[in-house]
Amino acid sequence: MQISELARRTGASTKAVRYYEDLGLLEPSRLSNGYRDYSEEDAQIVSEVRALAAAEPRPRWILVAAEPITDVD
């Protein structure tokens, strides 16, 4: 699915989706025309990140993540 469809389905902005991609949370494939092609798994990840970001208290790693996290206490 294209970024606009992913954003619509998850409630995220296209800017947020690109940010999650920059962080390495999403790895969409590319179509022959160069457009990003997001999967159902990408949609699930965006939904989960949004749910975690909305939680109180906010997990510290949501606020400061700059690289994919491999070890969580």
Phi and psi in radians as a Rosetta constraint file:
Dihedral C 1 N 2 CA 2 C 2 CIRCULARHARMONIC -1.378 0.35
Dihedral N 2 CA 2 C 2 N 3 CIRCULARHARMONIC 2.916 0.35
Dihedral C 2 N 3 CA 3 C 3 CIRCULARHARMONIC -1.062 0.35
Dihedral N 3 CA 3 C 3 N 4 CIRCULARHARMONIC -0.643 0.35
Dihedral C 3 N 4 CA 4 C 4 CIRCULARHARMONIC -1.137 0.35
Dihedral N 4 CA 4 C 4 N 5 CIRCULARHARMONIC -0.664 0.35
Dihedral C 4 N 5 CA 5 C 5 CIRCULARHARMONIC -1.193 0.35
Dihedral N 5 CA 5 C 5 N 6 CIRCULARHARMONIC -0.745 0.35
Dihedral C 5 N 6 CA 6 C 6 CIRCULARHARMONIC -1.061 0.35
Dihedral N 6 CA 6 C 6 N 7 CIRCULARHARMONIC -0.795 0.35
Dihedral C 6 N 7 CA 7 C 7 CIRCULARHARMONIC -1.072 0.35
Dihedral N 7 CA 7 C 7 N 8 CIRCULARHARMONIC -0.771 0.35
Dihedral C 7 N 8 CA 8 C 8 CIRCULARHARMONIC -1.109 0.35
Dihedral N 8 CA 8 C 8 N 9 CIRCULARHARMONIC -0.760 0.35
Dihedral C 8 N 9 CA 9 C 9 CIRCULARHARMONIC -1.217 0.35
Dihedral N 9 CA 9 C 9 N 10 CIRCULARHARMONIC -0.537 0.35
Dihedral C 9 N 10 CA 10 C 10 CIRCULARHARMONIC -1.774 0.35
Dihedral N 10 CA 10 C 10 N 11 CIRCULARHARMONIC -0.252 0.35
Dihedral C 10 N 11 CA 11 C 11 CIRCULARHARMONIC 1.441 0.35
Dihedral N 11 CA 11 C 11 N 12 CIRCULARHARMONIC 0.088 0.35
Dihedral C 11 N 12 CA 12 C 12 CIRCULARHARMONIC -1.519 0.35
Dihedral N 12 CA 12 C 12 N 13 CIRCULARHARMONIC 2.744 0.35
Dihedral C 12 N 13 CA 13 C 13 CIRCULARHARMONIC -1.423 0.35
Dihedral N 13 CA 13 C 13 N 14 CIRCULARHARMONIC 2.779 0.35
Dihedral C 13 N 14 CA 14 C 14 CIRCULARHARMONIC -1.117 0.35
Dihedral N 14 CA 14 C 14 N 15 CIRCULARHARMONIC -0.560 0.35
Dihedral C 14 N 15 CA 15 C 15 CIRCULARHARMONIC -1.127 0.35
Dihedral N 15 CA 15 C 15 N 16 CIRCULARHARMONIC -0.707 0.35
Dihedral C 15 N 16 CA 16 C 16 CIRCULARHARMONIC -1.144 0.35
Dihedral N 16 CA 16 C 16 N 17 CIRCULARHARMONIC -0.711 0.35
Dihedral C 16 N 17 CA 17 C 17 CIRCULARHARMONIC -1.068 0.35
Dihedral N 17 CA 17 C 17 N 18 CIRCULARHARMONIC -0.764 0.35
Dihedral C 17 N 18 CA 18 C 18 CIRCULARHARMONIC -1.123 0.35
Dihedral N 18 CA 18 C 18 N 19 CIRCULARHARMONIC -0.644 0.35
Dihedral C 18 N 19 CA 19 C 19 CIRCULARHARMONIC -1.103 0.35
Dihedral N 19 CA 19 C 19 N 20 CIRCULARHARMONIC -0.788 0.35
Dihedral C 19 N 20 CA 20 C 20 CIRCULARHARMONIC -1.069 0.35
Dihedral N 20 CA 20 C 20 N 21 CIRCULARHARMONIC -0.630 0.35
Dihedral C 20 N 21 CA 21 C 21 CIRCULARHARMONIC -1.161 0.35
Dihedral N 21 CA 21 C 21 N 22 CIRCULARHARMONIC -0.746 0.35
Dihedral C 21 N 22 CA 22 C 22 CIRCULARHARMONIC -1.050 0.35
Dihedral N 22 CA 22 C 22 N 23 CIRCULARHARMONIC -0.591 0.35
Dihedral C 22 N 23 CA 23 C 23 CIRCULARHARMONIC -1.315 0.35
Dihedral N 23 CA 23 C 23 N 24 CIRCULARHARMONIC -0.202 0.35
Dihedral C 23 N 24 CA 24 C 24 CIRCULARHARMONIC 1.569 0.35
Dihedral N 24 CA 24 C 24 N 25 CIRCULARHARMONIC 0.164 0.35
Dihedral C 24 N 25 CA 25 C 25 CIRCULARHARMONIC -1.340 0.35
Dihedral N 25 CA 25 C 25 N 26 CIRCULARHARMONIC -0.465 0.35
Dihedral C 25 N 26 CA 26 C 26 CIRCULARHARMONIC -2.146 0.35
Dihedral N 26 CA 26 C 26 N 27 CIRCULARHARMONIC 2.507 0.35
Dihedral C 26 N 27 CA 27 C 27 CIRCULARHARMONIC -2.368 0.35
Dihedral N 27 CA 27 C 27 N 28 CIRCULARHARMONIC 1.302 0.35
Dihedral C 27 N 28 CA 28 C 28 CIRCULARHARMONIC -1.211 0.35
Dihedral N 28 CA 28 C 28 N 29 CIRCULARHARMONIC 2.606 0.35
Dihedral C 28 N 29 CA 29 C 29 CIRCULARHARMONIC -1.368 0.35
Dihedral N 29 CA 29 C 29 N 30 CIRCULARHARMONIC 3.034 0.35
Dihedral C 29 N 30 CA 30 C 30 CIRCULARHARMONIC -2.037 0.35
Dihedral N 30 CA 30 C 30 N 31 CIRCULARHARMONIC 2.398 0.35
Dihedral C 30 N 31 CA 31 C 31 CIRCULARHARMONIC -1.379 0.35
Dihedral N 31 CA 31 C 31 N 32 CIRCULARHARMONIC 2.945 0.35
Dihedral C 31 N 32 CA 32 C 32 CIRCULARHARMONIC -1.067 0.35
Dihedral N 32 CA 32 C 32 N 33 CIRCULARHARMONIC -0.436 0.35
Dihedral C 32 N 33 CA 33 C 33 CIRCULARHARMONIC -1.526 0.35
Dihedral N 33 CA 33 C 33 N 34 CIRCULARHARMONIC 0.051 0.35
Dihedral C 33 N 34 CA 34 C 34 CIRCULARHARMONIC 1.606 0.35
Dihedral N 34 CA 34 C 34 N 35 CIRCULARHARMONIC -0.145 0.35
Dihedral C 34 N 35 CA 35 C 35 CIRCULARHARMONIC -1.195 0.35
Dihedral N 35 CA 35 C 35 N 36 CIRCULARHARMONIC 2.582 0.35
Dihedral C 35 N 36 CA 36 C 36 CIRCULARHARMONIC -1.239 0.35
Dihedral N 36 CA 36 C 36 N 37 CIRCULARHARMONIC 2.512 0.35
Dihedral C 36 N 37 CA 37 C 37 CIRCULARHARMONIC -2.154 0.35
Dihedral N 37 CA 37 C 37 N 38 CIRCULARHARMONIC 1.751 0.35
Dihedral C 37 N 38 CA 38 C 38 CIRCULARHARMONIC -1.466 0.35
Dihedral N 38 CA 38 C 38 N 39 CIRCULARHARMONIC 2.512 0.35
Dihedral C 38 N 39 CA 39 C 39 CIRCULARHARMONIC -1.683 0.35
Dihedral N 39 CA 39 C 39 N 40 CIRCULARHARMONIC 3.025 0.35
Dihedral C 39 N 40 CA 40 C 40 CIRCULARHARMONIC -1.085 0.35
Dihedral N 40 CA 40 C 40 N 41 CIRCULARHARMONIC -0.603 0.35
Dihedral C 40 N 41 CA 41 C 41 CIRCULARHARMONIC -1.107 0.35
Dihedral N 41 CA 41 C 41 N 42 CIRCULARHARMONIC -0.711 0.35
Dihedral C 41 N 42 CA 42 C 42 CIRCULARHARMONIC -1.063 0.35
Dihedral N 42 CA 42 C 42 N 43 CIRCULARHARMONIC -0.728 0.35
Dihedral C 42 N 43 CA 43 C 43 CIRCULARHARMONIC -1.083 0.35
Dihedral N 43 CA 43 C 43 N 44 CIRCULARHARMONIC -0.718 0.35
Dihedral C 43 N 44 CA 44 C 44 CIRCULARHARMONIC -1.120 0.35
Dihedral N 44 CA 44 C 44 N 45 CIRCULARHARMONIC -0.731 0.35
Dihedral C 44 N 45 CA 45 C 45 CIRCULARHARMONIC -1.081 0.35
Dihedral N 45 CA 45 C 45 N 46 CIRCULARHARMONIC -0.817 0.35
Dihedral C 45 N 46 CA 46 C 46 CIRCULARHARMONIC -1.060 0.35
Dihedral N 46 CA 46 C 46 N 47 CIRCULARHARMONIC -0.753 0.35
Dihedral C 46 N 47 CA 47 C 47 CIRCULARHARMONIC -1.071 0.35
Dihedral N 47 CA 47 C 47 N 48 CIRCULARHARMONIC -0.738 0.35
Dihedral C 47 N 48 CA 48 C 48 CIRCULARHARMONIC -1.184 0.35
Dihedral N 48 CA 48 C 48 N 49 CIRCULARHARMONIC -0.719 0.35
Dihedral C 48 N 49 CA 49 C 49 CIRCULARHARMONIC -1.096 0.35
Dihedral N 49 CA 49 C 49 N 50 CIRCULARHARMONIC -0.753 0.35
Dihedral C 49 N 50 CA 50 C 50 CIRCULARHARMONIC -1.095 0.35
Dihedral N 50 CA 50 C 50 N 51 CIRCULARHARMONIC -0.707 0.35
Dihedral C 50 N 51 CA 51 C 51 CIRCULARHARMONIC -1.137 0.35
Dihedral N 51 CA 51 C 51 N 52 CIRCULARHARMONIC -0.739 0.35
Dihedral C 51 N 52 CA 52 C 52 CIRCULARHARMONIC -1.147 0.35
Dihedral N 52 CA 52 C 52 N 53 CIRCULARHARMONIC -0.697 0.35
Dihedral C 52 N 53 CA 53 C 53 CIRCULARHARMONIC -1.163 0.35
Dihedral N 53 CA 53 C 53 N 54 CIRCULARHARMONIC -0.500 0.35
Dihedral C 53 N 54 CA 54 C 54 CIRCULARHARMONIC -1.466 0.35
Dihedral N 54 CA 54 C 54 N 55 CIRCULARHARMONIC -0.242 0.35
Dihedral C 54 N 55 CA 55 C 55 CIRCULARHARMONIC -1.204 0.35
Dihedral N 55 CA 55 C 55 N 56 CIRCULARHARMONIC 2.600 0.35
Dihedral C 55 N 56 CA 56 C 56 CIRCULARHARMONIC -2.071 0.35
Dihedral N 56 CA 56 C 56 N 57 CIRCULARHARMONIC 2.367 0.35
Dihedral C 56 N 57 CA 57 C 57 CIRCULARHARMONIC -1.226 0.35
Dihedral N 57 CA 57 C 57 N 58 CIRCULARHARMONIC 2.655 0.35
Dihedral C 57 N 58 CA 58 C 58 CIRCULARHARMONIC -1.244 0.35
Dihedral N 58 CA 58 C 58 N 59 CIRCULARHARMONIC 2.319 0.35
Dihedral C 58 N 59 CA 59 C 59 CIRCULARHARMONIC -1.061 0.35
Dihedral N 59 CA 59 C 59 N 60 CIRCULARHARMONIC 2.391 0.35
Dihedral C 59 N 60 CA 60 C 60 CIRCULARHARMONIC -0.985 0.35
Dihedral N 60 CA 60 C 60 N 61 CIRCULARHARMONIC -0.696 0.35
Dihedral C 60 N 61 CA 61 C 61 CIRCULARHARMONIC -1.180 0.35
Dihedral N 61 CA 61 C 61 N 62 CIRCULARHARMONIC -0.436 0.35
Dihedral C 61 N 62 CA 62 C 62 CIRCULARHARMONIC -1.119 0.35
Dihedral N 62 CA 62 C 62 N 63 CIRCULARHARMONIC -0.631 0.35
Dihedral C 62 N 63 CA 63 C 63 CIRCULARHARMONIC -1.390 0.35
Dihedral N 63 CA 63 C 63 N 64 CIRCULARHARMONIC -0.441 0.35
Dihedral C 63 N 64 CA 64 C 64 CIRCULARHARMONIC -2.151 0.35
Dihedral N 64 CA 64 C 64 N 65 CIRCULARHARMONIC 0.081 0.35
Dihedral C 64 N 65 CA 65 C 65 CIRCULARHARMONIC -1.059 0.35
Dihedral N 65 CA 65 C 65 N 66 CIRCULARHARMONIC 2.215 0.35
Dihedral C 65 N 66 CA 66 C 66 CIRCULARHARMONIC -2.162 0.35
Dihedral N 66 CA 66 C 66 N 67 CIRCULARHARMONIC -0.291 0.35
Dihedral C 66 N 67 CA 67 C 67 CIRCULARHARMONIC -2.442 0.35
Dihedral N 67 CA 67 C 67 N 68 CIRCULARHARMONIC 2.748 0.35
Dihedral C 67 N 68 CA 68 C 68 CIRCULARHARMONIC -0.992 0.35
Dihedral N 68 CA 68 C 68 N 69 CIRCULARHARMONIC 2.428 0.35
Dihedral C 68 N 69 CA 69 C 69 CIRCULARHARMONIC -1.564 0.35
Dihedral N 69 CA 69 C 69 N 70 CIRCULARHARMONIC 2.273 0.35
Dihedral C 69 N 70 CA 70 C 70 CIRCULARHARMONIC -1.935 0.35
Dihedral N 70 CA 70 C 70 N 71 CIRCULARHARMONIC -0.318 0.35
Dihedral C 70 N 71 CA 71 C 71 CIRCULARHARMONIC -2.396 0.35
Dihedral N 71 CA 71 C 71 N 72 CIRCULARHARMONIC 2.021 0.35
Dihedral C 71 N 72 CA 72 C 72 CIRCULARHARMONIC -2.089 0.35
Dihedral N 72 CA 72 C 72 N 73 CIRCULARHARMONIC 2.299 0.35
